[in-house]
Amino acid sequence: MIDLALLRDEPELVRRSQTARGNAPETVDAAIEADRSRRTALTAFEELRAQQNAFGKQVAAAPKEDKPALVAQAKELAERVKQAQHAAHAAGEAAADALGRVQNVIIEGVPAGGEEDFVELRRVGEQPVFDFEPRDHLELGELLGAIDMERGAKVSGARFYFLRGIGARLEIALMNLALDRALQAGFVPLITPTLVRPEIMQGTGFLGEHADEVYHLDKDDDLYLVGTSEVALAGYHKDEIVDLSAGALRYAGWSTCYRREAGSHGKDTRGIIRVHQFNKLEMFVYTDPSDAEAEHLRLVALQEQMLTSLGLSYRVIDVAAGDLGSSAARKYDIEAWVPTQGAFRELTSTSNCTTYQARRLDVRHRLAGEDGKPGKTQHVATLNGTLATTRWIVALLETHQQADGSVVVPEVLRPYLGGLEVMHPLSHEDTDGAAG
């Protein structure tokens, strides 16, 4: 939720942010008016309720002969209180709806515009050059007995797959490497729930414009399948006052993720670039808002260290405001070079959500007070960023392939694969059968 003090005191700043995102600036005026109406209705209700309480004491102390008339007045006042309560509730709901249309205020310097208006910050690593016709990741995966799309579709439908043999081992190796890096950086590992309550999904901002991406179990369950462990990690400290006296709280969430990929029909239908289910290790941080931008850069550095150690060529982009999503105030994507597509494709994102999610989920920390006394509370800032995911296999296979269809294992991954240096194509029998 937007900071109400910021909305009331600096509405023009919020309007500029909405405009940069491609949203109507009038949403800000509507939110201000709805907030004003909510406060007016709430004040009217509280004043009437105070009158009712005072009148109740008057009735109790009145002589017996005066009570019938006073009781009649009390009933009339009770009805007015009831109506005011209903009006306050309706005004509160209207305000919540209007405020929900105002997305997080972007950080100064974020480029305006949509998906194509990002700013490229840097390129790292040399793009591979082959003296043979390179194979794409699916052809390589099939030769290695690593990826089985056909049986995935048979079992679960389009955009599902099996990772088998070396493919399964490769993903686990990636995730374990990422987990080790996260541990070295002070993150606490969590294996998170993949089903969450509506208020958790809503609190992280995923039930807005991207709600059609989310799988929902309705009827008796009313639970959502997460598209990232960010959701569960953001809800981990819901309604809590966390202790940041020793520094930020940093978590690494390992989970399976689910996305409907609504609106992506015909896009990336080949292979495992855009699928309905995948695994991911997600970094998540709760920190003092004053430290959030520095923490954001720290997450990007961890991601870059991973990609560099894997020998991947990549670029870092500053995502434009209209492509941020409602919760992020700034987002950096890192895109790896995919040789057969002749293009960079997103492998990681990391977002600074400032206090937007924490306000919705009511996660606060206590400031230092005077004379050693506890200070007031303040909402924390939350940040998230990918450290490894299934899609990385695409860039790894294509970047490190050899002419015979074998793939060199990056040195940093070899300890996680029993010292394996090269992944070799299987025989036709092994590829089609159950071996691997």
RAPETA-V671801 format. One record per pair of residues at least 6 apart in sequence whose ideal C-beta (glycine too) atoms are under 7 Angstrom apart, sorted by the first residue. I is the first residue (numbers start at 1). J is the second residue. D is the distance in whole Angstrom. If there is no record, write none. Layout:
<<I & J & D> <I & J & D>>
This chain:
<<1 & 99 & 6> <1 & 356 & 7> <1 & 359 & 4> <1 & 360 & 5> <2 & 14 & 7> <2 & 99 & 6> <2 & 102 & 5> <2 & 105 & 7> <3 & 355 & 6> <3 & 359 & 7> <4 & 35 & 6> <6 & 14 & 7> <6 & 105 & 7> <7 & 14 & 6> <7 & 31 & 6> <7 & 32 & 6> <7 & 35 & 7> <8 & 32 & 7> <11 & 28 & 6> <11 & 32 & 6> <13 & 105 & 7> <14 & 28 & 5> <14 & 102 & 6> <14 & 105 & 6> <15 & 25 & 4> <15 & 28 & 5> <17 & 105 & 4> <17 & 106 & 5> <18 & 24 & 7> <18 & 25 & 5> <18 & 27 & 6> <18 & 28 & 6> <18 & 102 & 7> <18 & 103 & 7> <19 & 25 & 5> <20 & 106 & 6> <20 & 112 & 4> <20 & 321 & 4> <21 & 103 & 6> <21 & 106 & 7> <21 & 321 & 5> <21 & 322 & 5> <21 & 324 & 7> <22 & 114 & 6> <22 & 322 & 4> <23 & 103 & 7> <27 & 101 & 5> <27 & 102 & 6> <28 & 102 & 6> <30 & 98 & 5> <31 & 98 & 4> <31 & 99 & 5> <31 & 101 & 7> <31 & 102 & 5> <34 & 94 & 5> <34 & 95 & 4> <34 & 98 & 4> <34 & 99 & 7> <35 & 95 & 5> <35 & 99 & 7> <37 & 91 & 5> <37 & 95 & 7> <38 & 91 & 4> <38 & 92 & 5> <38 & 95 & 4> <41 & 87 & 5> <41 & 88 & 4> <41 & 91 & 4> <42 & 88 & 5> <44 & 84 & 5> <45 & 84 & 4> <45 & 85 & 5> <45 & 88 & 4> <48 & 80 & 6> <48 & 81 & 5> <48 & 84 & 5> <49 & 81 & 6> <51 & 77 & 7> <52 & 77 & 5> <52 & 78 & 6> <52 & 81 & 5> <55 & 74 & 6> <55 & 77 & 6> <56 & 74 & 7> <58 & 70 & 7> <59 & 67 & 6> <59 & 70 & 5> <59 & 71 & 6> <59 & 74 & 6> <62 & 70 & 5> <103 & 326 & 4> <104 & 326 & 6> <104 & 327 & 6> <104 & 328 & 6> <104 & 329 & 5> <104 & 353 & 7> <104 & 354 & 6> <104 & 356 & 4> <105 & 329 & 6> <106 & 321 & 5> <106 & 324 & 7> <106 & 329 & 5> <106 & 330 & 7> <107 & 329 & 5> <107 & 330 & 4> <107 & 352 & 7> <110 & 318 & 7> <110 & 321 & 5> <110 & 330 & 5> <111 & 117 & 6> <111 & 118 & 7> <111 & 119 & 5> <111 & 318 & 6> <111 & 320 & 5> <111 & 321 & 7> <112 & 320 & 7> <112 & 321 & 5> <113 & 320 & 4> <113 & 321 & 7> <113 & 322 & 6> <114 & 320 & 6> <114 & 322 & 4> <114 & 323 & 6> <115 & 323 & 5> <117 & 320 & 4> <118 & 317 & 4> <118 & 318 & 6> <118 & 319 & 5> <118 & 320 & 5> <119 & 317 & 7> <119 & 318 & 4> <120 & 315 & 6> <120 & 317 & 5> <121 & 316 & 5> <121 & 317 & 6> <121 & 318 & 6> <122 & 315 & 7> <122 & 316 & 5> <123 & 315 & 5> <124 & 304 & 7> <124 & 308 & 7> <124 & 314 & 6> <125 & 308 & 7> <125 & 312 & 6> <125 & 313 & 4> <125 & 314 & 6> <126 & 313 & 6> <127 & 313 & 5> <127 & 337 & 5> <128 & 339 & 6> <128 & 399 & 5> <132 & 403 & 4> <134 & 339 & 5> <134 & 340 & 6> <134 & 398 & 7> <134 & 401 & 6> <135 & 401 & 6> <135 & 405 & 7> <136 & 271 & 7> <136 & 340 & 4> <136 & 398 & 7> <137 & 271 & 5> <137 & 393 & 7> <137 & 394 & 4> <137 & 397 & 5> <137 & 398 & 5> <138 & 147 & 6> <138 & 149 & 7> <138 & 270 & 6> <138 & 271 & 4> <140 & 397 & 5> <140 & 401 & 6> <140 & 405 & 6> <140 & 407 & 6> <141 & 147 & 3> <141 & 167 & 6> <141 & 397 & 6> <142 & 431 & 7> <143 & 405 & 4> <143 & 425 & 4> <144 & 166 & 6> <144 & 167 & 7> <144 & 407 & 7> <144 & 423 & 5> <144 & 425 & 6> <144 & 426 & 7> <145 & 164 & 6> <145 & 165 & 5> <145 & 166 & 7> <145 & 426 & 4> <145 & 430 & 6> <145 & 431 & 5> <145 & 436 & 5> <146 & 163 & 7> <146 & 164 & 7> <146 & 165 & 6> <146 & 166 & 5> <146 & 167 & 3> <146 & 170 & 7> <147 & 161 & 6> <147 & 163 & 6> <147 & 167 & 5> <147 & 272 & 6> <148 & 161 & 6> <148 & 162 & 4> <148 & 164 & 6> <149 & 161 & 5> <151 & 162 & 6> <152 & 160 & 4> <152 & 161 & 4> <152 & 162 & 5> <153 & 160 & 6> <159 & 261 & 6> <159 & 274 & 7> <159 & 275 & 5> <159 & 276 & 5> <160 & 275 & 7> <160 & 276 & 6> <160 & 277 & 6> <161 & 272 & 6> <161 & 275 & 6> <163 & 171 & 6> <164 & 436 & 5> <165 & 436 & 3> <166 & 423 & 5> <169 & 417 & 6> <170 & 393 & 6> <171 & 279 & 6> <171 & 390 & 6> <171 & 393 & 6> <173 & 413 & 5> <173 & 416 & 4> <173 & 417 & 5> <174 & 388 & 5> <174 & 392 & 6> <175 & 254 & 7> <175 & 279 & 6> <175 & 281 & 6> <175 & 388 & 5> <176 & 416 & 5> <177 & 388 & 7> <177 & 412 & 6> <177 & 413 & 6> <177 & 416 & 6> <178 & 281 & 4> <178 & 306 & 6> <178 & 387 & 4> <178 & 388 & 3> <179 & 189 & 6> <179 & 252 & 6> <179 & 254 & 7> <179 & 281 & 6> <181 & 302 & 7> <181 & 306 & 6> <181 & 387 & 7> <182 & 189 & 7> <182 & 252 & 4> <182 & 281 & 7> <182 & 283 & 6> <182 & 387 & 6> <183 & 189 & 7> <185 & 302 & 6> <186 & 250 & 6> <187 & 250 & 4> <187 & 251 & 6> <187 & 252 & 4> <187 & 283 & 6> <188 & 250 & 7> <188 & 251 & 5> <189 & 252 & 5> <189 & 254 & 7> <190 & 233 & 7> <190 & 251 & 5> <190 & 252 & 7> <190 & 253 & 5> <191 & 254 & 5> <191 & 255 & 7> <192 & 229 & 4> <192 & 232 & 4> <192 & 233 & 6> <192 & 253 & 5> <192 & 255 & 5> <193 & 232 & 5> <194 & 225 & 6> <194 & 226 & 5> <194 & 255 & 6> <194 & 256 & 6> <195 & 223 & 4> <195 & 224 & 7> <195 & 225 & 6> <196 & 223 & 7> <196 & 224 & 6> <196 & 226 & 6> <196 & 231 & 6> <196 & 232 & 6> <196 & 235 & 6> <197 & 223 & 7> <198 & 222 & 6> <198 & 224 & 7> <200 & 231 & 6> <200 & 235 & 4> <200 & 238 & 7> <201 & 207 & 5> <201 & 214 & 7> <201 & 224 & 4> <201 & 231 & 6> <203 & 234 & 7> <203 & 235 & 7> <203 & 238 & 7> <203 & 357 & 6> <203 & 360 & 4> <203 & 361 & 4> <204 & 230 & 7> <204 & 231 & 5> <204 & 234 & 5> <204 & 327 & 6> <204 & 357 & 5> <205 & 325 & 7> <205 & 326 & 4> <205 & 327 & 4> <205 & 356 & 7> <205 & 357 & 7> <206 & 214 & 6> <206 & 227 & 7> <206 & 231 & 6> <208 & 326 & 5> <209 & 326 & 7> <210 & 325 & 7> <212 & 260 & 7> <212 & 262 & 4> <213 & 227 & 6> <213 & 259 & 5> <213 & 260 & 5> <213 & 262 & 6> <214 & 224 & 6> <214 & 227 & 6> <214 & 260 & 7> <215 & 224 & 7> <215 & 225 & 4> <215 & 258 & 5> <215 & 260 & 6> <216 & 224 & 6> <217 & 223 & 5> <225 & 258 & 4> <226 & 232 & 6> <226 & 255 & 7> <226 & 257 & 6> <226 & 258 & 7> <227 & 257 & 5> <227 & 258 & 6> <227 & 259 & 5> <228 & 257 & 5> <228 & 280 & 6> <228 & 282 & 6> <229 & 253 & 3> <229 & 255 & 4> <229 & 280 & 7> <229 & 282 & 4> <230 & 282 & 5> <230 & 284 & 6> <230 & 384 & 4> <232 & 253 & 7> <233 & 251 & 5> <233 & 253 & 5> <233 & 282 & 7> <233 & 284 & 4> <234 & 284 & 7> <234 & 357 & 5> <234 & 361 & 6> <234 & 382 & 6> <235 & 361 & 6> <237 & 286 & 6> <237 & 363 & 5> <238 & 361 & 5> <238 & 362 & 7> <238 & 363 & 7> <239 & 362 & 5> <240 & 363 & 6> <241 & 364 & 5> <241 & 365 & 6> <241 & 366 & 6> <241 & 377 & 6> <242 & 249 & 6> <242 & 286 & 6> <242 & 363 & 6> <242 & 365 & 5> <242 & 380 & 7> <244 & 287 & 7> <244 & 288 & 6> <244 & 365 & 4> <248 & 285 & 5> <248 & 286 & 6> <248 & 287 & 4> <248 & 291 & 7> <248 & 295 & 6> <249 & 285 & 7> <249 & 286 & 4> <250 & 285 & 5> <251 & 284 & 5> <252 & 281 & 6> <252 & 283 & 6> <252 & 387 & 7> <253 & 282 & 5> <253 & 284 & 6> <254 & 281 & 5> <255 & 280 & 7> <256 & 277 & 6> <256 & 279 & 6> <257 & 278 & 6> <257 & 280 & 5> <258 & 276 & 6> <258 & 277 & 6> <259 & 276 & 6> <260 & 276 & 7> <261 & 274 & 6> <261 & 276 & 6> <264 & 274 & 6> <267 & 274 & 6> <268 & 274 & 4> <271 & 394 & 7> <272 & 390 & 6> <272 & 391 & 7> <272 & 393 & 7> <272 & 394 & 6> <273 & 345 & 7> <273 & 391 & 6> <273 & 394 & 6> <278 & 389 & 6> <278 & 390 & 4> <278 & 391 & 7> <279 & 389 & 7> <279 & 390 & 5> <280 & 386 & 6> <280 & 389 & 4> <281 & 387 & 5> <281 & 388 & 5> <282 & 384 & 6> <282 & 386 & 6> <283 & 299 & 6> <283 & 384 & 7> <283 & 385 & 5> <283 & 387 & 5> <284 & 384 & 5> <285 & 295 & 6> <285 & 382 & 7> <285 & 383 & 4> <286 & 363 & 7> <286 & 380 & 5> <286 & 382 & 6> <287 & 295 & 5> <287 & 380 & 6> <287 & 381 & 5> <288 & 365 & 7> <288 & 381 & 7> <289 & 354 & 6> <289 & 355 & 6> <289 & 381 & 4> <292 & 352 & 5> <292 & 354 & 6> <292 & 381 & 4> <292 & 383 & 6> <293 & 352 & 7> <295 & 383 & 6> <296 & 330 & 7> <296 & 350 & 7> <296 & 352 & 4> <296 & 383 & 6> <299 & 350 & 5> <299 & 383 & 6> <299 & 385 & 4> <300 & 316 & 7> <300 & 332 & 5> <300 & 350 & 6> <302 & 387 & 7> <303 & 334 & 6> <303 & 348 & 5> <303 & 350 & 6> <303 & 385 & 6> <303 & 387 & 6> <304 & 334 & 7> <306 & 387 & 6> <306 & 388 & 7> <307 & 314 & 5> <307 & 334 & 6> <307 & 336 & 6> <307 & 347 & 7> <309 & 412 & 5> <310 & 396 & 6> <310 & 410 & 5> <310 & 412 & 6> <311 & 399 & 7> <311 & 400 & 7> <311 & 410 & 5> <312 & 336 & 5> <312 & 395 & 5> <312 & 399 & 6> <313 & 336 & 7> <313 & 337 & 4> <314 & 334 & 5> <314 & 335 & 6> <314 & 336 & 5> <314 & 337 & 7> <315 & 335 & 5> <315 & 344 & 5> <316 & 332 & 6> <316 & 334 & 5> <317 & 332 & 7> <317 & 333 & 5> <317 & 335 & 7> <318 & 332 & 6> <319 & 331 & 4> <319 & 332 & 7> <319 & 333 & 6> <324 & 331 & 5> <327 & 353 & 5> <327 & 356 & 5> <327 & 357 & 5> <328 & 351 & 4> <328 & 352 & 7> <328 & 353 & 6> <329 & 352 & 5> <329 & 353 & 6> <329 & 354 & 5> <330 & 352 & 5> <331 & 349 & 6> <331 & 350 & 7> <331 & 351 & 4> <332 & 350 & 5> <333 & 346 & 5> <333 & 348 & 7> <333 & 349 & 5> <334 & 347 & 6> <334 & 348 & 4> <335 & 344 & 4> <335 & 345 & 6> <335 & 346 & 5> <335 & 347 & 7> <336 & 344 & 7> <336 & 345 & 6> <336 & 347 & 5> <336 & 395 & 4> <337 & 344 & 6> <338 & 345 & 5> <338 & 394 & 6> <338 & 395 & 6> <338 & 398 & 6> <339 & 398 & 5> <339 & 399 & 7> <340 & 398 & 6> <347 & 391 & 6> <347 & 392 & 6> <347 & 395 & 6> <348 & 385 & 7> <348 & 386 & 4> <349 & 385 & 7> <349 & 386 & 6> <350 & 383 & 7> <350 & 384 & 7> <350 & 385 & 3> <351 & 383 & 7> <351 & 384 & 6> <352 & 383 & 5> <353 & 382 & 5> <353 & 383 & 7> <354 & 381 & 5> <355 & 379 & 4> <355 & 380 & 7> <355 & 381 & 6> <357 & 382 & 5> <358 & 379 & 4> <358 & 380 & 5> <358 & 381 & 7> <358 & 382 & 6> <359 & 379 & 5> <363 & 379 & 7> <363 & 380 & 5> <364 & 377 & 4> <364 & 378 & 6> <364 & 379 & 5> <364 & 380 & 6> <365 & 377 & 7> <365 & 378 & 6> <365 & 380 & 5> <366 & 374 & 6> <366 & 375 & 6> <366 & 377 & 5> <367 & 375 & 4> <367 & 376 & 6> <367 & 378 & 6> <368 & 375 & 5> <369 & 375 & 3> <397 & 407 & 5> <400 & 407 & 5> <400 & 408 & 4> <400 & 410 & 7> <401 & 407 & 5> <402 & 408 & 7> <405 & 425 & 4> <406 & 422 & 5> <406 & 423 & 6> <406 & 424 & 5> <406 & 425 & 6> <407 & 423 & 5> <408 & 422 & 6> <409 & 417 & 6> <409 & 420 & 5> <409 & 421 & 6> <409 & 422 & 6> <409 & 423 & 6> <414 & 420 & 6> <414 & 421 & 6> <430 & 436 & 7>>
